Amino acid sequence: MDKFSAMRAFIKVVEEGSFAAAARSLNQSRSQVNRSVINLEDELGSQLFHRTTRKVTLTPTGESFYQRSQQIMNDLEQAEDEAKAHRGSPKGVLRINAPLSFGMFHLSSPVTDFAMEYPDVKLIVTLNDRYIDPLEEGFDVTVRISPRQEQSALVDHEIIEINRTICASPEYLKRRGVPQQVSDLKDHDCLFYGSFNQGNSWRLNGPDGEKSVRVDGPIYSNNSTVLLESAVKGLGITSLPIFCINEELRSGKLVRVLPDHKMQPTYLTILYPPFRHHSGPLRAFIDFMFDRFGNDPEWNDA
């Protein structure tokens, strides 16, 4: 039995959700994939799947073996990437995850440029605002905008600080008044980035030091575009990265609130699993991101 081929077949069944779909993905017959998994189960002396006529699901043993198999195959890919790197241009697959709004505003063009510069690297780019675990979800690299965090299981490279500001539409401020100090925000409708269940405090640093205020309002969202549109339409005060609202600030659709205060710092950061460190495509992507974003671009100008 070719154990690596059997493991690839097993992983593909898990990822595709069925033997038939895995066979199509691997360009094999269903019986070939089924036989590979059966041989693997015989070799291990354990059942990896619960099989019914409708679906297959992992057994507890199968779940554990899947996690370890993924890591083994990732290590094998890394070794192959390292060997290929000595022959020249990076080759392989790079799975990228990034925030939706940042991806739409500023990452789509660089990703295209990267693909043109490295034609032998296949990019799988997923944009969403859900907080993901790169290890669990199989991403090679995650682009994240967030405060500094402890990521003991991941390697992180901080590129730049992302400037944010508090803003609202002139119509809202005319109707509700302009906050003069941080504590005034608690009496306003505030549009909050995040989940209601996660808490709703803003931390601001101003002339009198750092202050925290609990805010509330009609909309909580994990998507900056939702908050931007709501603020422009006068639903409340929000806190957003400058890169999301440059155009609205220039046009006057939004104006700054408490401009002498700075929000808690957030950073554009690249995270990746340590076992991917020597991957040729990943190293090329990290260098590319520093070249493209490391010099405090104009869209981040506060």
C-alpha positions as protocol buffer text, in pm:
chain_id: "A"
residue {
  index: 1
  type: MET
  ca { x: 0 y: 0 z: 0 }
}
residue {
  index: 2
  type: ASP
  ca { x: 121 y: 351 z: -87 }
}
residue {
  index: 3
  type: LYS
  ca { x: 52 y: 509 z: 249 }
}
residue {
  index: 4
  type: PHE
  ca { x: 88 y: 870 z: 129 }
}
residue {
  index: 5
  type: SER
  ca { x: -159 y: 809 z: -155 }
}
residue {
  index: 6
  type: ALA
  ca { x: -400 y: 645 z: 88 }
}
residue {
  index: 7
  type: MET
  ca { x: -371 y: 940 z: 326 }
}
residue {
  index: 8
  type: ARG
  ca { x: -434 y: 1182 z: 39 }
}
residue {
  index: 9
  type: ALA
  ca { x: -747 y: 985 z: -52 }
}
residue {
  index: 10
  type: PHE
  ca { x: -863 y: 984 z: 310 }
}
residue {
  index: 11
  type: ILE
  ca { x: -808 y: 1361 z: 348 }
}
residue {
  index: 12
  type: LYS
  ca { x: -989 y: 1429 z: 21 }
}
residue {
  index: 13
  type: VAL
  ca { x: -1295 y: 1226 z: 133 }
}
residue {
  index: 14
  type: VAL
  ca { x: -1310 y: 1436 z: 451 }
}
residue {
  index: 15
  type: GLU
  ca { x: -1274 y: 1764 z: 261 }
}
residue {
  index: 16
  type: GLU
  ca { x: -1520 y: 1676 z: -15 }
}
residue {
  index: 17
  type: GLY
  ca { x: -1773 y: 1501 z: 210 }
}
residue {
  index: 18
  type: SER
  ca { x: -1810 y: 1184 z: 3 }
}
residue {
  index: 19
  type: PHE
  ca { x: -1614 y: 912 z: -175 }
}
residue {
  index: 20
  type: ALA
  ca { x: -1764 y: 1007 z: -511 }
}
residue {
  index: 21
  type: ALA
  ca { x: -1665 y: 1374 z: -484 }
}
residue {
  index: 22
  type: ALA
  ca { x: -1318 y: 1278 z: -363 }
}
residue {
  index: 23
  type: ALA
  ca { x: -1278 y: 1044 z: -660 }
}
residue {
  index: 24
  type: ARG
  ca { x: -1370 y: 1323 z: -903 }
}
residue {
  index: 25
  type: SER
  ca { x: -1125 y: 1561 z: -735 }
}
residue {
  index: 26
  type: LEU
  ca { x: -844 y: 1305 z: -748 }
}
residue {
  index: 27
  type: ASN
  ca { x: -934 y: 1192 z: -1100 }
}
residue {
  index: 28
  type: GLN
  ca { x: -973 y: 835 z: -975 }
}
residue {
  index: 29
  type: SER
  ca { x: -1259 y: 588 z: -967 }
}
residue {
  index: 30
  type: ARG
  ca { x: -1479 y: 568 z: -660 }
}
residue {
  index: 31
  type: SER
  ca { x: -1368 y: 210 z: -602 }
}
residue {
  index: 32
  type: GLN
  ca { x: -1001 y: 315 z: -605 }
}
residue {
  index: 33
  type: VAL
  ca { x: -1062 y: 577 z: -337 }
}
residue {
  index: 34
  type: ASN
  ca { x: -1274 y: 340 z: -133 }
}
residue {
  index: 35
  type: ARG
  ca { x: -1007 y: 68 z: -154 }
}
residue {
  index: 36
  type: SER
  ca { x: -734 y: 314 z: -47 }
}
residue {
  index: 37
  type: VAL
  ca { x: -931 y: 412 z: 265 }
}
residue {
  index: 38
  type: ILE
  ca { x: -1016 y: 50 z: 348 }
}
residue {
  index: 39
  type: ASN
  ca { x: -648 y: -45 z: 318 }
}
residue {
  index: 40
  type: LEU
  ca { x: -559 y: 244 z: 545 }
}
residue {
  index: 41
  type: GLU
  ca { x: -818 y: 132 z: 803 }
}
residue {
  index: 42
  type: ASP
  ca { x: -684 y: -224 z: 784 }
}
residue {
  index: 43
  type: GLU
  ca { x: -330 y: -97 z: 835 }
}
residue {
  index: 44
  type: LEU
  ca { x: -436 y: 109 z: 1138 }
}
residue {
  index: 45
  type: GLY
  ca { x: -672 y: -151 z: 1277 }
}
residue {
  index: 46
  type: SER
  ca { x: -934 y: 122 z: 1332 }
}
residue {
  index: 47
  type: GLN
  ca { x: -1243 y: 247 z: 1154 }
}
residue {
  index: 48
  type: LEU
  ca { x: -1199 y: 602 z: 1025 }
}
residue {
  index: 49
  type: PHE
  ca { x: -1550 y: 669 z: 890 }
}
residue {
  index: 50
  type: HIS
  ca { x: -1909 y: 597 z: 982 }
}
residue {
  index: 51
  type: ARG
  ca { x: -2062 y: 510 z: 645 }
}
residue {
  index: 52
  type: THR
  ca { x: -2431 y: 530 z: 550 }
}
residue {
  index: 53
  type: THR
  ca { x: -2605 y: 538 z: 213 }
}
residue {
  index: 54
  type: ARG
  ca { x: -2638 y: 917 z: 245 }
}
residue {
  index: 55
  type: LYS
  ca { x: -2314 y: 1040 z: 395 }
}
residue {
  index: 56
  type: VAL
  ca { x: -1985 y: 961 z: 562 }
}
residue {
  index: 57
  type: THR
  ca { x: -1875 y: 1106 z: 895 }
}
residue {
  index: 58
  type: LEU
  ca { x: -1552 y: 1074 z: 1087 }
}
residue {
  index: 59
  type: THR
  ca { x: -1521 y: 847 z: 1387 }
}
residue {
  index: 60
  type: PRO
  ca { x: -1333 y: 991 z: 1688 }
}
residue {
  index: 61
  type: THR
  ca { x: -1027 y: 799 z: 1570 }
}
residue {
  index: 62
  type: GLY
  ca { x: -1081 y: 933 z: 1220 }
}
residue {
  index: 63
  type: GLU
  ca { x: -1102 y: 1291 z: 1349 }
}
residue {
  index: 64
  type: SER
  ca { x: -770 y: 1257 z: 1532 }
}
residue {
  index: 65
  type: PHE
  ca { x: -604 y: 1085 z: 1236 }
}
residue {
  index: 66
  type: TYR
  ca { x: -733 y: 1356 z: 1000 }
}
residue {
  index: 67
  type: GLN
  ca { x: -569 y: 1634 z: 1203 }
}
residue {
  index: 68
  type: ARG
  ca { x: -235 y: 1453 z: 1212 }
}
residue {
  index: 69
  type: SER
  ca { x: -258 y: 1353 z: 846 }
}
residue {
  index: 70
  type: GLN
  ca { x: -317 y: 1713 z: 743 }
}
residue {
  index: 71
  type: GLN
  ca { x: -5 y: 1822 z: 927 }
}
residue {
  index: 72
  type: ILE
  ca { x: 200 y: 1541 z: 774 }
}
residue {
  index: 73
  type: MET
  ca { x: 83 y: 1631 z: 423 }
}
residue {
  index: 74
  type: ASN
  ca { x: 151 y: 1999 z: 489 }
}
residue {
  index: 75
  type: ASP
  ca { x: 503 y: 1908 z: 601 }
}
residue {
  index: 76
  type: LEU
  ca { x: 546 y: 1706 z: 284 }
}
residue {
  index: 77
  type: GLU
  ca { x: 426 y: 2000 z: 72 }
}
residue {
  index: 78
  type: GLN
  ca { x: 668 y: 2226 z: 256 }
}
residue {
  index: 79
  type: ALA
  ca { x: 957 y: 1989 z: 189 }
}
residue {
  index: 80
  type: GLU
  ca { x: 860 y: 1979 z: -178 }
}
residue {
  index: 81
  type: ASP
  ca { x: 836 y: 2360 z: -187 }
}
residue {
  index: 82
  type: GLU
  ca { x: 1182 y: 2392 z: -33 }
}
residue {
  index: 83
  type: ALA
  ca { x: 1327 y: 2153 z: -289 }
}
residue {
  index: 84
  type: LYS
  ca { x: 1155 y: 2340 z: -572 }
}
residue {
  index: 85
  type: ALA
  ca { x: 1275 y: 2675 z: -438 }
}
residue {
  index: 86
  type: HIS
  ca { x: 1633 y: 2573 z: -514 }
}
residue {
  index: 87
  type: ARG
  ca { x: 1533 y: 2537 z: -878 }
}
residue {
  index: 88
  type: GLY
  ca { x: 1408 y: 2896 z: -909 }
}
residue {
  index: 89
  type: SER
  ca { x: 1067 y: 3058 z: -890 }
}
residue {
  index: 90
  type: PRO
  ca { x: 827 y: 2946 z: -612 }
}
residue {
  index: 91
  type: LYS
  ca { x: 575 y: 2682 z: -709 }
}
residue {
  index: 92
  type: GLY
  ca { x: 273 y: 2536 z: -535 }
}
residue {
  index: 93
  type: VAL
  ca { x: -56 y: 2632 z: -379 }
}
residue {
  index: 94
  type: LEU
  ca { x: -101 y: 2924 z: -136 }
}
residue {
  index: 95
  type: ARG
  ca { x: -427 y: 2942 z: 61 }
}
residue {
  index: 96
  type: ILE
  ca { x: -490 y: 3301 z: 177 }
}
residue {
  index: 97
  type: ASN
  ca { x: -755 y: 3432 z: 415 }
}
residue {
  index: 98
  type: ALA
  ca { x: -818 y: 3805 z: 461 }
}
residue {
  index: 99
  type: PRO
  ca { x: -1085 y: 4044 z: 595 }
}
residue {
  index: 100
  type: LEU
  ca { x: -1366 y: 4116 z: 350 }
}
residue {
  index: 101
  type: SER
  ca { x: -1356 y: 4497 z: 351 }
}
residue {
  index: 102
  type: PHE
  ca { x: -977 y: 4525 z: 337 }
}
residue {
  index: 103
  type: GLY
  ca { x: -967 y: 4261 z: 68 }
}
residue {
  index: 104
  type: MET
  ca { x: -1221 y: 4447 z: -143 }
}
residue {
  index: 105
  type: PHE
  ca { x: -1068 y: 4791 z: -92 }
}
residue {
  index: 106
  type: HIS
  ca { x: -696 y: 4720 z: -107 }
}
residue {
  index: 107
  type: LEU
  ca { x: -595 y: 4353 z: -147 }
}
residue {
  index: 108
  type: SER
  ca { x: -753 y: 4251 z: -477 }
}
residue {
  index: 109
  type: SER
  ca { x: -507 y: 4445 z: -695 }
}
residue {
  index: 110
  type: PRO
  ca { x: -193 y: 4331 z: -506 }
}
residue {
  index: 111
  type: VAL
  ca { x: -309 y: 3968 z: -517 }
}
residue {
  index: 112
  type: THR
  ca { x: -349 y: 3999 z: -894 }
}
residue {
  index: 113
  type: ASP
  ca { x: -2 y: 4154 z: -922 }
}
residue {
  index: 114
  type: PHE
  ca { x: 144 y: 3872 z: -711 }
}
residue {
  index: 115
  type: ALA
  ca { x: -19 y: 3611 z: -935 }
}
residue {
  index: 116
  type: MET
  ca { x: 130 y: 3780 z: -1242 }
}
residue {
  index: 117
  type: GLU
  ca { x: 476 y: 3795 z: -1083 }
}
residue {
  index: 118
  type: TYR
  ca { x: 462 y: 3429 z: -968 }
}
residue {
  index: 119
  type: PRO
  ca { x: 270 y: 3239 z: -1236 }
}
residue {
  index: 120
  type: ASP
  ca { x: 364 y: 2899 z: -1089 }
}
residue {
  index: 121
  type: VAL
  ca { x: 186 y: 2974 z: -759 }
}
residue {
  index: 122
  type: LYS
  ca { x: -183 y: 2889 z: -749 }
}
residue {
  index: 123
  type: LEU
  ca { x: -370 y: 3125 z: -515 }
}
residue {
  index: 124
  type: ILE
  ca { x: -684 y: 3028 z: -324 }
}
residue {
  index: 125
  type: VAL
  ca { x: -812 y: 3354 z: -172 }
}
residue {
  index: 126
  type: THR
  ca { x: -1097 y: 3357 z: 80 }
}
residue {
  index: 127
  type: LEU
  ca { x: -1235 y: 3688 z: 206 }
}
residue {
  index: 128
  type: ASN
  ca { x: -1456 y: 3699 z: 513 }
}
residue {
  index: 129
  type: ASP
  ca { x: -1494 y: 3889 z: 839 }
}
residue {
  index: 130
  type: ARG
  ca { x: -1533 y: 3577 z: 1050 }
}
residue {
  index: 131
  type: TYR
  ca { x: -1252 y: 3522 z: 1302 }
}
residue {
  index: 132
  type: ILE
  ca { x: -1087 y: 3204 z: 1176 }
}
residue {
  index: 133
  type: ASP
  ca { x: -827 y: 2965 z: 1311 }
}
residue {
  index: 134
  type: PRO
  ca { x: -573 y: 2917 z: 1028 }
}
residue {
  index: 135
  type: LEU
  ca { x: -457 y: 2584 z: 1171 }
}
residue {
  index: 136
  type: GLU
  ca { x: -804 y: 2434 z: 1195 }
}
residue {
  index: 137
  type: GLU
  ca { x: -926 y: 2567 z: 861 }
}
residue {
  index: 138
  type: GLY
  ca { x: -618 y: 2487 z: 656 }
}
residue {
  index: 139
  type: PHE
  ca { x: -498 y: 2833 z: 551 }
}
residue {
  index: 140
  type: ASP
  ca { x: -131 y: 2883 z: 472 }
}
residue {
  index: 141
  type: VAL
  ca { x: -144 y: 3253 z: 555 }
}
residue {
  index: 142
  type: THR
  ca { x: -396 y: 3485 z: 717 }
}
residue {
  index: 143
  type: VAL
  ca { x: -404 y: 3862 z: 669 }
}
residue {
  index: 144
  type: ARG
  ca { x: -559 y: 4012 z: 982 }
}
residue {
  index: 145
  type: ILE
  ca { x: -646 y: 4361 z: 1105 }
}
residue {
  index: 146
  type: SER
  ca { x: -676 y: 4358 z: 1484 }
}
residue {
  index: 147
  type: PRO
  ca { x: -512 y: 4473 z: 1807 }
}
residue {
  index: 148
  type: ARG
  ca { x: -194 y: 4293 z: 1909 }
}
residue {
  index: 149
  type: GLN
  ca { x: -275 y: 3946 z: 2034 }
}
residue {
  index: 150
  type: GLU
  ca { x: -88 y: 3648 z: 2170 }
}
residue {
  index: 151
  type: GLN
  ca { x: -77 y: 3380 z: 1898 }
}
residue {
  index: 152
  type: SER
  ca { x: 144 y: 3112 z: 2053 }
}
residue {
  index: 153
  type: ALA
  ca { x: 64 y: 2857 z: 1783 }
}
residue {
  index: 154
  type: LEU
  ca { x: 124 y: 3096 z: 1492 }
}
residue {
  index: 155
  type: VAL
  ca { x: 407 y: 3306 z: 1353 }
}
residue {
  index: 156
  type: ASP
  ca { x: 305 y: 3668 z: 1305 }
}
residue {
  index: 157
  type: HIS
  ca { x: 460 y: 3955 z: 1110 }
}
residue {
  index: 158
  type: GLU
  ca { x: 327 y: 4302 z: 1190 }
}
residue {
  index: 159
  type: ILE
  ca { x: 336 y: 4521 z: 878 }
}
residue {
  index: 160
  type: ILE
  ca { x: 187 y: 4859 z: 976 }
}
residue {
  index: 161
  type: GLU
  ca { x: -45 y: 5019 z: 1229 }
}
residue {
  index: 162
  type: ILE
  ca { x: -391 y: 5077 z: 1079 }
}
residue {
  index: 163
  type: ASN
  ca { x: -522 y: 5423 z: 1159 }
}
residue {
  index: 164
  type: ARG
  ca { x: -884 y: 5446 z: 1276 }
}
residue {
  index: 165
  type: THR
  ca { x: -1111 y: 5735 z: 1361 }
}
residue {
  index: 166
  type: ILE
  ca { x: -1456 y: 5804 z: 1506 }
}
residue {
  index: 167
  type: CYS
  ca { x: -1693 y: 5962 z: 1259 }
}
residue {
  index: 168
  type: ALA
  ca { x: -2056 y: 6041 z: 1184 }
}
residue {
  index: 169
  type: SER
  ca { x: -2262 y: 6217 z: 918 }
}
residue {
  index: 170
  type: PRO
  ca { x: -2320 y: 6594 z: 950 }
}
residue {
  index: 171
  type: GLU
  ca { x: -2695 y: 6524 z: 955 }
}
residue {
  index: 172
  type: TYR
  ca { x: -2665 y: 6297 z: 1258 }
}
residue {
  index: 173
  type: LEU
  ca { x: -2449 y: 6546 z: 1449 }
}
residue {
  index: 174
  type: LYS
  ca { x: -2689 y: 6830 z: 1367 }
}
residue {
  index: 175
  type: ARG
  ca { x: -2978 y: 6621 z: 1498 }
}
residue {
  index: 176
  type: ARG
  ca { x: -2811 y: 6476 z: 1808 }
}
residue {
  index: 177
  type: GLY
  ca { x: -2530 y: 6719 z: 1887 }
}
residue {
  index: 178
  type: VAL
  ca { x: -2152 y: 6688 z: 1869 }
}
residue {
  index: 179
  type: PRO
  ca { x: -1979 y: 6490 z: 2150 }
}
residue {
  index: 180
  type: GLN
  ca { x: -1730 y: 6708 z: 2334 }
}
residue {
  index: 181
  type: GLN
  ca { x: -1570 y: 6440 z: 2550 }
}
residue {
  index: 182
  type: VAL
  ca { x: -1540 y: 6062 z: 2556 }
}
residue {
  index: 183
  type: SER
  ca { x: -1812 y: 6015 z: 2817 }
}
residue {
  index: 184
  type: ASP
  ca { x: -2064 y: 6188 z: 2585 }
}
residue {
  index: 185
  type: LEU
  ca { x: -2054 y: 5885 z: 2352 }
}
residue {
  index: 186
  type: LYS
  ca { x: -2260 y: 5677 z: 2594 }
}
residue {
  index: 187
  type: ASP
  ca { x: -2558 y: 5904 z: 2521 }
}
residue {
  index: 188
  type: HIS
  ca { x: -2531 y: 5860 z: 2143 }
}
residue {
  index: 189
  type: ASP
  ca { x: -2634 y: 5595 z: 1893 }
}
residue {
  index: 190
  type: CYS
  ca { x: -2309 y: 5415 z: 1816 }
}
residue {
  index: 191
  type: LEU
  ca { x: -2251 y: 5165 z: 1536 }
}
residue {
  index: 192
  type: PHE
  ca { x: -2024 y: 4897 z: 1677 }
}
residue {
  index: 193
  type: TYR
  ca { x: -1778 y: 4670 z: 1498 }
}
residue {
  index: 194
  type: GLY
  ca { x: -1817 y: 4328 z: 1657 }
}
residue {
  index: 195
  type: SER
  ca { x: -2075 y: 4120 z: 1834 }
}
residue {
  index: 196
  type: PHE
  ca { x: -2318 y: 4235 z: 2102 }
}
residue {
  index: 197
  type: ASN
  ca { x: -2218 y: 3929 z: 2304 }
}
residue {
  index: 198
  type: GLN
  ca { x: -1849 y: 4026 z: 2291 }
}
residue {
  index: 199
  type: GLY
  ca { x: -1904 y: 4355 z: 2474 }
}
residue {
  index: 200
  type: ASN
  ca { x: -1927 y: 4707 z: 2342 }
}
residue {
  index: 201
  type: SER
  ca { x: -1648 y: 4927 z: 2479 }
}
residue {
  index: 202
  type: TRP
  ca { x: -1437 y: 5179 z: 2289 }
}
residue {
  index: 203
  type: ARG
  ca { x: -1092 y: 5269 z: 2419 }
}
residue {
  index: 204
  type: LEU
  ca { x: -962 y: 5612 z: 2322 }
}
residue {
  index: 205
  type: ASN
  ca { x: -635 y: 5789 z: 2394 }
}
residue {
  index: 206
  type: GLY
  ca { x: -650 y: 6168 z: 2413 }
}
residue {
  index: 207
  type: PRO
  ca { x: -505 y: 6473 z: 2590 }
}
residue {
  index: 208
  type: ASP
  ca { x: -620 y: 6336 z: 2926 }
}
residue {
  index: 209
  type: GLY
  ca { x: -484 y: 5986 z: 2869 }
}
residue {
  index: 210
  type: GLU
  ca { x: -665 y: 5665 z: 2784 }
}
residue {
  index: 211
  type: LYS
  ca { x: -1035 y: 5635 z: 2857 }
}
residue {
  index: 212
  type: SER
  ca { x: -1290 y: 5362 z: 2797 }
}
residue {
  index: 213
  type: VAL
  ca { x: -1660 y: 5411 z: 2731 }
}
residue {
  index: 214
  type: ARG
  ca { x: -1942 y: 5163 z: 2686 }
}
residue {
  index: 215
  type: VAL
  ca { x: -2145 y: 5239 z: 2377 }
}
residue {
  index: 216
  type: ASP
  ca { x: -2469 y: 5110 z: 2232 }
}
residue {
  index: 217
  type: GLY
  ca { x: -2676 y: 5167 z: 1923 }
}
residue {
  index: 218
  type: PRO
  ca { x: -2898 y: 5020 z: 1653 }
}
residue {
  index: 219
  type: ILE
  ca { x: -2636 y: 4816 z: 1462 }
}
residue {
  index: 220
  type: TYR
  ca { x: -2358 y: 4575 z: 1555 }
}
residue {
  index: 221
  type: SER
  ca { x: -2170 y: 4419 z: 1263 }
}
residue {
  index: 222
  type: ASN
  ca { x: -1846 y: 4239 z: 1182 }
}
residue {
  index: 223
  type: ASN
  ca { x: -1837 y: 4410 z: 841 }
}
residue {
  index: 224
  type: SER
  ca { x: -1701 y: 4763 z: 794 }
}
residue {
  index: 225
  type: THR
  ca { x: -1909 y: 4832 z: 484 }
}
residue {
  index: 226
  type: VAL
  ca { x: -2232 y: 4780 z: 677 }
}
residue {
  index: 227
  type: LEU
  ca { x: -2121 y: 5031 z: 941 }
}
residue {
  index: 228
  type: LEU
  ca { x: -1998 y: 5277 z: 678 }
}
residue {
  index: 229
  type: GLU
  ca { x: -2330 y: 5280 z: 492 }
}
residue {
  index: 230
  type: SER
  ca { x: -2523 y: 5312 z: 818 }
}
residue {
  index: 231
  type: ALA
  ca { x: -2309 y: 5605 z: 933 }
}
residue {
  index: 232
  type: VAL
  ca { x: -2344 y: 5787 z: 600 }
}
residue {
  index: 233
  type: LYS
  ca { x: -2722 y: 5752 z: 626 }
}
residue {
  index: 234
  type: GLY
  ca { x: -2720 y: 5914 z: 968 }
}
residue {
  index: 235
  type: LEU
  ca { x: -2788 y: 5615 z: 1192 }
}
residue {
  index: 236
  type: GLY
  ca { x: -2511 y: 5694 z: 1438 }
}
residue {
  index: 237
  type: ILE
  ca { x: -2144 y: 5736 z: 1524 }
}
residue {
  index: 238
  type: THR
  ca { x: -1898 y: 5465 z: 1426 }
}
residue {
  index: 239
  type: SER
  ca { x: -1529 y: 5380 z: 1452 }
}
residue {
  index: 240
  type: LEU
  ca { x: -1366 y: 5264 z: 1129 }
}
residue {
  index: 241
  type: PRO
  ca { x: -1023 y: 5231 z: 966 }
}
residue {
  index: 242
  type: ILE
  ca { x: -921 y: 5531 z: 757 }
}
residue {
  index: 243
  type: PHE
  ca { x: -888 y: 5307 z: 450 }
}
residue {
  index: 244
  type: CYS
  ca { x: -1265 y: 5243 z: 461 }
}
residue {
  index: 245
  type: ILE
  ca { x: -1376 y: 5605 z: 484 }
}
residue {
  index: 246
  type: ASN
  ca { x: -1118 y: 5822 z: 302 }
}
residue {
  index: 247
  type: GLU
  ca { x: -1359 y: 5908 z: 22 }
}
residue {
  index: 248
  type: GLU
  ca { x: -1646 y: 5988 z: 259 }
}
residue {
  index: 249
  type: LEU
  ca { x: -1424 y: 6214 z: 472 }
}
residue {
  index: 250
  type: ARG
  ca { x: -1301 y: 6402 z: 167 }
}
residue {
  index: 251
  type: SER
  ca { x: -1652 y: 6448 z: 29 }
}
residue {
  index: 252
  type: GLY
  ca { x: -1796 y: 6557 z: 364 }
}
residue {
  index: 253
  type: LYS
  ca { x: -2042 y: 6268 z: 387 }
}
residue {
  index: 254
  type: LEU
  ca { x: -1869 y: 6183 z: 715 }
}
residue {
  index: 255
  type: VAL
  ca { x: -1685 y: 6408 z: 961 }
}
residue {
  index: 256
  type: ARG
  ca { x: -1453 y: 6325 z: 1247 }
}
residue {
  index: 257
  type: VAL
  ca { x: -1581 y: 6309 z: 1602 }
}
residue {
  index: 258
  type: LEU
  ca { x: -1340 y: 6381 z: 1891 }
}
residue {
  index: 259
  type: PRO
  ca { x: -1054 y: 6432 z: 1642 }
}
residue {
  index: 260
  type: ASP
  ca { x: -797 y: 6483 z: 1920 }
}
residue {
  index: 261
  type: HIS
  ca { x: -854 y: 6126 z: 2040 }
}
residue {
  index: 262
  type: LYS
  ca { x: -702 y: 5811 z: 1892 }
}
residue {
  index: 263
  type: MET
  ca { x: -866 y: 5469 z: 1898 }
}
residue {
  index: 264
  type: GLN
  ca { x: -696 y: 5161 z: 2038 }
}
residue {
  index: 265
  type: PRO
  ca { x: -425 y: 5066 z: 1785 }
}
residue {
  index: 266
  type: THR
  ca { x: -491 y: 4792 z: 1533 }
}
residue {
  index: 267
  type: TYR
  ca { x: -236 y: 4639 z: 1301 }
}
residue {
  index: 268
  type: LEU
  ca { x: -214 y: 4485 z: 957 }
}
residue {
  index: 269
  type: THR
  ca { x: -56 y: 4150 z: 1041 }
}
residue {
  index: 270
  type: ILE
  ca { x: 35 y: 3833 z: 855 }
}
residue {
  index: 271
  type: LEU
  ca { x: -5 y: 3506 z: 1047 }
}
residue {
  index: 272
  type: TYR
  ca { x: 90 y: 3155 z: 943 }
}
residue {
  index: 273
  type: PRO
  ca { x: 157 y: 2814 z: 1099 }
}
residue {
  index: 274
  type: PRO
  ca { x: 524 y: 2766 z: 1194 }
}
residue {
  index: 275
  type: PHE
  ca { x: 558 y: 2449 z: 986 }
}
residue {
  index: 276
  type: ARG
  ca { x: 493 y: 2659 z: 673 }
}
residue {
  index: 277
  type: HIS
  ca { x: 784 y: 2894 z: 745 }
}
residue {
  index: 278
  type: HIS
  ca { x: 1010 y: 2768 z: 465 }
}
residue {
  index: 279
  type: SER
  ca { x: 738 y: 2745 z: 201 }
}
residue {
  index: 280
  type: GLY
  ca { x: 856 y: 2921 z: -115 }
}
residue {
  index: 281
  type: PRO
  ca { x: 514 y: 3068 z: -206 }
}
residue {
  index: 282
  type: LEU
  ca { x: 456 y: 3187 z: 152 }
}
residue {
  index: 283
  type: ARG
  ca { x: 794 y: 3357 z: 182 }
}
residue {
  index: 284
  type: ALA
  ca { x: 739 y: 3527 z: -153 }
}
residue {
  index: 285
  type: PHE
  ca { x: 395 y: 3647 z: -39 }
}
residue {
  index: 286
  type: ILE
  ca { x: 529 y: 3785 z: 290 }
}
residue {
  index: 287
  type: ASP
  ca { x: 803 y: 3979 z: 111 }
}
residue {
  index: 288
  type: PHE
  ca { x: 549 y: 4104 z: -140 }
}
residue {
  index: 289
  type: MET
  ca { x: 311 y: 4228 z: 134 }
}
residue {
  index: 290
  type: PHE
  ca { x: 590 y: 4417 z: 312 }
}
residue {
  index: 291
  type: ASP
  ca { x: 695 y: 4578 z: -16 }
}
residue {
  index: 292
  type: ARG
  ca { x: 338 y: 4677 z: -101 }
}
residue {
  index: 293
  type: PHE
  ca { x: 207 y: 4787 z: 240 }
}
residue {
  index: 294
  type: GLY
  ca { x: 506 y: 4844 z: 467 }
}
residue {
  index: 295
  type: ASN
  ca { x: 567 y: 5209 z: 376 }
}
residue {
  index: 296
  type: ASP
  ca { x: 248 y: 5350 z: 532 }
}
residue {
  index: 297
  type: PRO
  ca { x: 45 y: 5390 z: 213 }
}
residue {
  index: 298
  type: GLU
  ca { x: -160 y: 5699 z: 135 }
}
residue {
  index: 299
  type: TRP
  ca { x: -492 y: 5527 z: 209 }
}
residue {
  index: 300
  type: ASN
  ca { x: -378 y: 5481 z: 570 }
}
residue {
  index: 301
  type: ASP
  ca { x: -301 y: 5853 z: 617 }
}
residue {
  index: 302
  type: ALA
  ca { x: -493 y: 5987 z: 914 }
}
